[in-house]
Amino acid sequence: MTRKQRRLTMIAAAGTVLAVAVGLILFALNDQIVFFQSPSDIVAKTIPDGQRIRLGGLVAEDSVTRGENAEVRFTVTDTVESVNVVYVGLLPDLFREGQGVVTEGVMKPDGLFYADNVLAKHDENYMPKEVADALKGKGVWQGKE
């Protein structure tokens, strides 16, 4: 083998090892990736059962109901479409109707979104970027630029 052939062989081997490593990392992280969706996105798409997603929007007025064992049901809306959410646990102190919220969980075949994590905005000037972008896209954004 000439010097040039050995160098090309080493570069090809390193590239192959790097490609395999990247592939394994992406495969391992596939279950950990959570995509943001607005209520309109969820209504328009078919989301596979058990796929974790992030649902964001505004908590609809007069939609919060509290049940037994810390169960809370509420509706998340982007003023175009709405998704009903079920959450069991303690809500953030700033959670209330009309506020921006991001929930993480899974959509079930019964049409309800079962959240295991709820994030509420922390003051009147902040809304999660994904929620603000989705509301701007629908033309209903009321906040500052």
NUDOFI-229430 format. One line per 3 residues: number of its first residue (from 1); for each residue x, y, z of C-alpha. Coordinates in steps of 0.25 Angstrom, whole numbers, plus 5000, padded with zeros to 4 digits. Layout:
<rs>
NUM = X Y Z ~ ...
</rs>
This chain:
<rs>
1 = 5000 5000 5000 ~ 5005 5014 4997 ~ 5005 5025 5007
4 = 4993 5032 5000 ~ 4985 5019 5000 ~ 4988 5017 5015
7 = 4983 5031 5018 ~ 4970 5030 5010 ~ 4968 5016 5018
10 = 4970 5023 5031 ~ 4960 5035 5027 ~ 4950 5025 5022
13 = 4951 5017 5035 ~ 4950 5029 5044 ~ 4938 5034 5036
16 = 4931 5020 5037 ~ 4933 5020 5052 ~ 4928 5034 5054
19 = 4915 5031 5045 ~ 4912 5019 5054 ~ 4914 5027 5067
22 = 4905 5038 5062 ~ 4895 5027 5058 ~ 4895 5020 5071
25 = 4894 5034 5079 ~ 4882 5038 5071 ~ 4875 5024 5072
28 = 4877 5025 5088 ~ 4872 5039 5089 ~ 4859 5036 5080
31 = 4851 5032 5092 ~ 4855 5045 5099 ~ 4852 5055 5089
34 = 4839 5063 5091 ~ 4833 5071 5080 ~ 4825 5084 5083
37 = 4811 5084 5077 ~ 4799 5094 5078 ~ 4785 5090 5079
40 = 4783 5093 5064 ~ 4795 5084 5061 ~ 4789 5072 5069
43 = 4775 5073 5063 ~ 4781 5074 5049 ~ 4791 5062 5051
46 = 4790 5048 5055 ~ 4799 5046 5067 ~ 4803 5031 5070
49 = 4798 5026 5083 ~ 4809 5027 5094 ~ 4817 5037 5087
52 = 4822 5048 5096 ~ 4819 5062 5092 ~ 4819 5076 5098
55 = 4805 5083 5097 ~ 4805 5098 5098 ~ 4795 5109 5098
58 = 4786 5117 5107 ~ 4777 5111 5118 ~ 4763 5113 5113
61 = 4754 5122 5122 ~ 4744 5114 5130 ~ 4751 5100 5127
64 = 4758 5097 5140 ~ 4751 5086 5148 ~ 4757 5079 5160
67 = 4754 5065 5163 ~ 4758 5055 5174 ~ 4772 5051 5177
70 = 4778 5064 5171 ~ 4773 5061 5157 ~ 4771 5074 5149
73 = 4764 5075 5136 ~ 4766 5087 5127 ~ 4766 5091 5113
76 = 4778 5097 5105 ~ 4774 5106 5093 ~ 4781 5114 5083
79 = 4768 5121 5080 ~ 4766 5113 5068 ~ 4766 5099 5073
82 = 4765 5093 5087 ~ 4770 5080 5094 ~ 4765 5075 5107
85 = 4776 5072 5117 ~ 4776 5062 5129 ~ 4787 5065 5140
88 = 4789 5058 5153 ~ 4798 5066 5163 ~ 4800 5079 5168
91 = 4799 5091 5158 ~ 4809 5102 5158 ~ 4805 5114 5167
94 = 4803 5123 5155 ~ 4794 5113 5147 ~ 4781 5120 5144
97 = 4771 5122 5133 ~ 4775 5131 5122 ~ 4790 5129 5124
100 = 4800 5122 5115 ~ 4804 5108 5119 ~ 4813 5097 5113
103 = 4809 5082 5117 ~ 4817 5070 5114 ~ 4810 5056 5113
106 = 4803 5047 5103 ~ 4791 5047 5095 ~ 4782 5035 5097
109 = 4772 5029 5088 ~ 4760 5035 5096 ~ 4764 5048 5091
112 = 4769 5054 5104 ~ 4784 5058 5106 ~ 4789 5052 5119
115 = 4800 5062 5124 ~ 4811 5058 5134 ~ 4817 5072 5135
118 = 4811 5085 5134 ~ 4819 5098 5133 ~ 4812 5112 5135
121 = 4818 5126 5131 ~ 4825 5132 5143 ~ 4821 5147 5141
124 = 4812 5156 5132 ~ 4823 5158 5122 ~ 4827 5144 5119
127 = 4821 5133 5111 ~ 4829 5121 5106 ~ 4835 5123 5093
130 = 4828 5112 5086 ~ 4814 5116 5091 ~ 4817 5131 5087
133 = 4821 5126 5073 ~ 4809 5117 5071 ~ 4800 5129 5075
136 = 4807 5138 5066 ~ 4805 5128 5055 ~ 4790 5128 5057
139 = 4789 5143 5057 ~ 4784 5144 5072 ~ 4797 5148 5079
142 = 4794 5160 5089 ~ 4808 5162 5095 ~ 4820 5170 5093
145 = 4829 5167 5081
</rs>
